[in-house]
Amino acid sequence: MSRIRIIGGQWRSRLLPVAAVPGLRPTPDSVRERLFNWLGQDLDGLHCLDLFAGTGVLGFEAASRGAASVTLVERDARAFGKLREAVELLPAPQVRLVRGDALEFAAQPPRRFDVLFLDPPYGKGLLDRVVPHLPHLLTDDAVIYCEAEQPVPALGDYRATREGRAGQVHYQLLERS
């Protein structure tokens, strides 16, 4: 069984189970370290959404750093099962799991979020399909973290303010312009 390590916060160094699902790309430690330097290490009071959760590591990192709530949306049954295991293992009562389609969730979210993590499967045009939902999905001062196979200079009204690359993966932090 594969595992991934939480790198910061109250669960620092804890290992979480990861499903063996084709195409699942856990965000590397070095990229997560940079992301949480950009966001700040303390996410107290923030509501976070990992829309294409996969391993859930971005959401678990946010919860480990004090996020008030983290919602993980995952369609794949195997990946979802490992997310459930991780929530129980930690335990992480502030983490809400949703098994289902990310775009359907984005169309009717239960709340607006302060931080949106986007790391969808590549080559399916999913980022463009999320854009119409951003106005009712995010708070006015929300930020978006995005990983993609190409640079993403903008998503709707959000523009990249920080960016990097790790191997074939481009990552960026986007803020409302």
N, C-alpha and C positions, 0 to 999 in steps of 0.2 A: 504494500500500500504506500502511496506517495503522501508526503506531508509538506506543509509550508509553514514557515516561522513568522510569527508576529514580531515586528522589529521595535515597537515602541509602546509607551503607555503602561497601564496596569497589568497587561498580559504579555509584556515584553518577554521574548524567548519561548513563549508557548508554541507548541507545534499543533497544527490543525490538519485533519484528514482532507485529502484531495481526491476526487473521483478521476478514474482513468477514462476520460472522455476525449475523443478525437477533436482537435482544434482548441482545446482548453489551454490558455496561455497565462499562467500566474504572473502577475506583475513582479519583476525582479526586485530584490531588496534595495538595490541602489536607486531604482526609480521611485520606489515607495518612500525612501528616505528624503529624496529631493521633493516629492509631492508634499509631504507633511512639513518640510521646511517652508515651502511656499504657503501652505494653508495656515501654518502655525501648529505647534505641538498640542495646544489646548483647544479642543473643540467643544468645550462646555456649552450646553444649551442649544447646540446646532442640531438640525434635523437633516439627516443624510439619506440619499437614495443611491443604491448601486443597481442600476436598471438592467444590466446584463451580468448578473452576479458571478457566474462561473464558480471560481474557488471561494468567492466572498471575501478575499483577503483585504481588499480596499475598505469594505464596510467594517470588517472586524478591526482593522487598524483604527478607523474612525471611532468605533465604540471603545476601544482600548484607551483612546485619548479623550474620553469624556463626552462624546456626542450624546445628546439627550435621547435621540432615537436614530436607529439605522434600519432601513427597509432594504431587504435583498430580494430581487425578483429574478427567478430562474425557471426556465422552461424544462430543461433536461432532468428526468427523474433521478438518474444516478448522481448528478451534481447536487440536486436538491437534497437528496438523502445525506450526503456528506455535510451540507450546510446545517441540516438539522442535528447531526452528530456534533458538530462544532459548537452550536448554540448550547447544547446540553453539557458538553465537556467543560466549557469555560466556567460557569454558566453565564449566559449573556441575555438577561431579561429585556434589555433595551433593544435587542435585535429582533425585528419582525420578518418572518419569512413568507414570501408569496410565491407559490408555484403557479406559473402561468406565462403568458405572452407579454413581453416587455412593452410592446406598442399598445396593447389593450389596456395595460395598467396605466401607461402614460396618458391615455385618452380620458381616463376617469380616476385620477389619483384621489386618495382619501384626504390629502393635505397638500400644502405647498412645502417645498424643501429648500434648505439653505445651501446644500452642497449636492451636486449630481456627479456621480462617477459613471462614465460611459466607456465601455470597452467591449463593443459588440463583436460578434463573429465577422470576420473580414469578407469582403467581396459580395455583400448582400444589400448594400445601399441603406443600411439601417440608420446611420447617423442622419441622413437627409430626411428619413421618415419620422425621426424624433422631433425635428425642428418645429413643426406646427403645434406641438404640445407644450413647448417650453413656456409660453406665457402663463398657462394655468398650472404648470408643474412646479415652477420655481418662484421663490420670494423675489422681491424687487432688487435685493443686493446679493443674490445667489451667485455662486461660482460653479463652473463646470470643469471637471478634469476629464480629458478625453485621450484615449489611446487608439491609434489607427495605423493602417498600412501606409498611409500618405499623410503629409502635414495637413492639419485642419486649421486654417487661419481664421475661420469664422463659422459659427452656427447661429443662424438667425441674427438676433441683435447682439450676440456675444462675440467678442474678438479675442484672439490669443494674446495674452500679456506675458506669458512665459512658455518656453518650449524646450524640448530636448529630444534626443534620439538614443535608443539602445538597440543595437543590431538593426533589424528590419523594422522595428517599432518606433513610430513617432508619438510623442506625448506632449500635451499642452494643457495649460490652465487658461480658461476663457472667462472673461468678465464682461458684463454689459457695457456697451460703448455709450 
